[in-house]
Amino acid sequence: MGAAIGGVGLAHWHEQGDQGLVADIPSGPIAVLGGTGALGAALAARLNAAGCEVWIGSRDLDKARAAAMQHGPAVRGASLAEAAASCDIIFLTVPYAAHADTLSQIREAAQGKIVVDTTVPLRPPKVGRVQLPAAGCAALEAAEILGKAVRVVSALQNIGAEKLGSGKAVDADVLVTGDDGEAVELVRSLLGRLGLSSWHAGPLANAAAAEALTSVLIQINRRYKIDQAGVRITGRAKDAPAPPRSLSVTAVPGLPMFKEGDDLGSAITQALVDCGLTLQDGDVVVIAQKAVSKVEGRTVPLSTVAPSDTALAAAAKAEKDPAVVELVLRESQELMRVVPGVIISRHRTGHVLANSGIDASNVDSRETPTVLLWPSDPDLSARALRAGLEAKSGVRLAVIISDSLGRAWRMGTVGAAIGVAGLQALRDRRGESDLFGRELQATVIGVADEIAAAASLVIGEGAEGTPVAVVRGAAYDPDPADGGIGALLRPLERDLFR
Ligand SMILES: NC(=O)c1ccc[n+]([C@@H]2O[C@H](COP(=O)([O-])OP(=O)(O)OC[C@H]3O[C@@H](n4cnc5c(N)ncnc54)[C@H](OP(=O)(O)O)[C@@H]3O)[C@@H](O)[C@H]2O)c1
């Protein structure tokens, strides 16, 4: 496809990710009027870094030349009219107060060319409030001043100068509007070359939305102390390639030190609101067992425990506190190994682990030695928390209660699931095909453990005080029937090492 209007010919088009067919960029210099200022200098730097020849236009020739020298030999300084006359694409980056006057000065030189207006029609000091001119927006005013032979495109109103000038990836989209589709695509191509993601957002009149959005973003920057907030368009173009899979794991900050009787669901919901994180369908909330146990009153002062003879004997062998060993016995079905320093037991719930999960870390023992037991029924605890969080958030969730467990054949502890709700603890992929069409015979994934392990990377084991994490993007099978953790536990008859 190709066309030539004025000095800018559009000869080629190419695919740009999700965003469809965009035009190839013409060679030739690009003018930045106001390139001595914040946005213009950032734009000139980015254009220069992308290999473009740039003309900085200024009201003051010396100022233009001095600014150009900051960038290097491919950037020149000129008067506004000379810069406009020398280039086929002209960016306008001056304050709204100078908008009409600057456009009038370049009207003649701009005929047949593309002018990219970045102006936000703000009249300080109330810049956090949308102010649009009677004509609808600054871009329409520009088109009116320049006349029909100039193709006005509007862009960049929502990209902060600092971000643009950083040379790094910009985590925001550019809304590009214009009445000439080819000019819009050409500008989008140029923005793509600068590493900016953009969308054709409709006719030039729609520039009103982008111009107005800047005041909205200024408000958001102030209110949430964000460094140059931007906008992102979500959704995916039909037939676009699937985006790469990703997983996010976020610790929830600001939770209180839990105590017996606290409402976990309410506390987590409040902390999520405070940190600006909104739960989404399919999120998995992972909570450390200790927080659940504390709320359920599972702390035991050791002074209240009378060790039995069995406990005394096992304690002597394991060289451990007899009261702790008594609790290990009460919490277990059987002791599987007792050696100095270690007791491995089968917990009431069927998990095989050290000390029946009894732990003294992160438990207040300042007045009297105290330990913490696992929740009475971790699956039930997970179900209750899930019900509370779902009722408050209105989205479908899964909940995992996690603890750090050792592994029989490997050193080091790993976060593992001890109770689940809303997800199947195992992900059975048998019967699916591999890359070559071969049917998977034995692939059953311990997905609840995998998610718990990922969450433990941010939940922390020490004094972090962040017992809850939200895991987003994990592939798991929902479990409306709430079968619980049982599927993860190897049945005794399949224990090859007993
Ligand atoms: N800053 C941003 O983050 C940002 C982001 C998006 C959009 N924008 C838009 O981009 C445009 C430029 O913003 P900016 O922050 O870069 O502005 P700026 O630094 O204050 O000014 C840019 C340049 O405009 C020229 N200018 C012409 N007449 C002027 C006048 N009456 N008063 C002041 N300067 C005048 C000056 O260049 P000479 O003296 O060399 O002529 C100045 O260096 C604005 O329309 C703004 O809404 C800015």
PDBQT file of the ligand as one rigid body, heavy atoms in Angstrom, charges set to zero:
ROOT
HETATM    1  N1  LIG A 501       6.235  18.232  30.347  1.00  0.00    +0.000 N 
HETATM    2  C1  LIG A 501       5.561  17.111  30.183  1.00  0.00    +0.000 C 
HETATM    3  O1  LIG A 501       5.772  16.119  30.897  1.00  0.00    +0.000 OA
HETATM    4  C2  LIG A 501       4.521  17.039  29.088  1.00  0.00    +0.000 A 
HETATM    5  C3  LIG A 501       3.915  15.786  28.846  1.00  0.00    +0.000 A 
HETATM    6  C4  LIG A 501       2.977  15.694  27.832  1.00  0.00    +0.000 A 
HETATM    7  C5  LIG A 501       2.626  16.817  27.104  1.00  0.00    +0.000 A 
HETATM    8  N2  LIG A 501       3.216  18.004  27.387  1.00  0.00    +0.000 N 
HETATM    9  C6  LIG A 501       2.862  19.196  26.564  1.00  0.00    +0.000 C 
HETATM   10  O2  LIG A 501       4.002  19.563  25.846  1.00  0.00    +0.000 OA
HETATM   11  C7  LIG A 501       4.064  20.968  25.726  1.00  0.00    +0.000 C 
HETATM   12  C8  LIG A 501       5.400  21.433  26.268  1.00  0.00    +0.000 C 
HETATM   13  O3  LIG A 501       5.466  21.169  27.635  1.00  0.00    +0.000 OA
HETATM   14  P1  LIG A 501       6.815  21.407  28.422  1.00  0.00    +0.000 P 
HETATM   15  O4  LIG A 501       6.574  20.975  29.792  1.00  0.00    +0.000 OA
HETATM   16  O5  LIG A 501       7.936  20.840  27.656  1.00  0.00    +0.000 OA
HETATM   17  O6  LIG A 501       6.884  23.000  28.385  1.00  0.00    +0.000 OA
HETATM   18  P2  LIG A 501       8.091  23.970  28.707  1.00  0.00    +0.000 P 
HETATM   19  O7  LIG A 501       9.320  23.227  29.036  1.00  0.00    +0.000 OA
HETATM   20  O8  LIG A 501       7.593  24.967  29.692  1.00  0.00    +0.000 OA
HETATM   21  O9  LIG A 501       8.224  24.769  27.331  1.00  0.00    +0.000 OA
HETATM   22  C9  LIG A 501       8.657  24.209  26.163  1.00  0.00    +0.000 C 
HETATM   23  C10 LIG A 501       9.225  25.266  25.275  1.00  0.00    +0.000 C 
HETATM   24  O10 LIG A 501       8.192  26.072  24.716  1.00  0.00    +0.000 OA
HETATM   25  C11 LIG A 501       8.770  27.298  24.262  1.00  0.00    +0.000 C 
HETATM   26  N3  LIG A 501       7.851  28.438  24.480  1.00  0.00    +0.000 N 
HETATM   27  C12 LIG A 501       7.267  29.138  23.502  1.00  0.00    +0.000 A 
HETATM   28  N4  LIG A 501       6.481  30.088  24.003  1.00  0.00    +0.000 NA
HETATM   29  C13 LIG A 501       6.544  29.982  25.325  1.00  0.00    +0.000 A 
HETATM   30  C14 LIG A 501       5.927  30.694  26.368  1.00  0.00    +0.000 A 
HETATM   31  N5  LIG A 501       5.056  31.676  26.166  1.00  0.00    +0.000 N 
HETATM   32  N6  LIG A 501       6.244  30.353  27.601  1.00  0.00    +0.000 NA
HETATM   33  C15 LIG A 501       7.105  29.356  27.852  1.00  0.00    +0.000 A 
HETATM   34  N7  LIG A 501       7.719  28.634  26.874  1.00  0.00    +0.000 NA
HETATM   35  C16 LIG A 501       7.430  28.945  25.629  1.00  0.00    +0.000 A 
HETATM   36  C17 LIG A 501      10.080  27.443  25.009  1.00  0.00    +0.000 C 
HETATM   37  O11 LIG A 501      11.084  27.295  24.031  1.00  0.00    +0.000 OA
HETATM   38  P3  LIG A 501      11.917  28.516  23.452  1.00  0.00    +0.000 P 
HETATM   39  O12 LIG A 501      12.100  29.506  24.538  1.00  0.00    +0.000 OA
HETATM   40  O13 LIG A 501      13.159  27.857  23.000  1.00  0.00    +0.000 OA
HETATM   41  O14 LIG A 501      11.110  29.061  22.318  1.00  0.00    +0.000 OA
HETATM   42  C18 LIG A 501      10.115  26.271  25.955  1.00  0.00    +0.000 C 
HETATM   43  O15 LIG A 501      11.418  25.745  26.121  1.00  0.00    +0.000 OA
HETATM   44  C19 LIG A 501       2.887  21.522  26.483  1.00  0.00    +0.000 C 
HETATM   45  O16 LIG A 501       1.841  21.845  25.611  1.00  0.00    +0.000 OA
HETATM   46  C20 LIG A 501       2.483  20.393  27.394  1.00  0.00    +0.000 C 
HETATM   47  O17 LIG A 501       1.113  20.387  27.674  1.00  0.00    +0.000 OA
HETATM   48  C21 LIG A 501       4.160  18.143  28.346  1.00  0.00    +0.000 A 
ENDROOT
TORSDOF 0
